[in-house]
């Protein structure tokens, strides 16, 4: 139960974030303000959606799941660094820390890892 709640929350956030990266003007402008080019924003959106598939699909091989967990963790850490360097409110980083903890919880409680 803990695994599915934590995984569901993380994958829901990744899905919403990826869609915002592709469709939401304020988010697109915000990514640009952080100094990232458009191609990187699109790449992140695609990688987030792939991570959602990998994290939710039970038949994925263990090494693929491990890479997905590592990639998502790297995204959260990079987001913390980018928002800190940009001088954004501390709530941005708090959200990312909570999501990083949820990701670690998902990984810890994953039944096959």
N, C-alpha and C positions, 0 to 999 in steps of 0.2 A: 504494500500500500504506500509506504514512504517513497519507494522508487517511482511509482507511477505519478504521485502527486508532484514530486520534485521535477521529474522528467517532463510532465505535462506543462508545468509552469515555465520551465526553460524553453521548451519547444514552442509554446504559445508566444512567448516574448520574441524568440528568433523569427517566427513567421510574421508577426506584426511589424517587427523592425525591418525585415527584408522587404515587405510590401511598402512600408513607408519610404525606404531608400529608393524604391522604384516609382512610386506614385504620389507621394505627399510633397508638395512644393516647399513647405517650411523645412522639412527634414532634408530634402535635397540641398537647399540653400545652407542649412546648418552644417552639412558634411563639407560643402565647399568652404564655409567660414573656418572650419577646422584645418583647412589647407590641403584637403585630399582632392585629387582630380576625379572627374566623373567616371572614368573607366574603373577606378578603384572602388567607387561607391557601387557600381553595377556588379563588379566582381564579388564584393562582400555580400551583396544581396543574394547572388546565386549560391555562394558558399554556405550562407546561413540556411537557405532552403535545402541544400544537399545534406547539411548536418541534421536538419529536422528529420529527413527521410532515414538517414543512417541511425539516428538515436531511437527512432520509433519502430523501425523494422526489426522484428525479433530474429530473422534468419541471417542478419549480417554477421560476417566473420568477426571474431574478437579483435584482431588487429585493426580492422576498419573502424570499429566502434571506438577503440582507444585513440585513433587519429582524430576522430570526430570530437571526442571529449577534449583532446589537447588543442585542437583548432578553435573550438568555442571558448576555452579558457584563455587562449591567446587573444581572441577578439575582446573579451571583457577586460583583460589587463591593458591592452592597447587603447581601449576606450577610456579607461581611467587615466592613462598617461596623456592622451590627447585632450581630454576635458580639463585636466589639471593645468596643462601647458596653455590652454586657451583662456583660463581664468573663469571657467563656468562655475555655477553654484555647486556647493558640496553635495546637493541632493542627486546630481547626475552620478557622482562617484558612489554615493550610498546605494543607489539602485544597482549599479554594476557590481558592487561588493556583495550585495544580497543575492544577485543572480549567480555570481561566482560560487557562493556558498551552496546555493541550490544545485548547481552543476556538480559540485563535489559530493553533495548528498546523493544525487542521482548515480554518480559513478560508484560510490561506496556501497550503495544498496542494490546495484545492478545484479540480478541473480546469476548471470553467466560470467562475470568478470572477477 
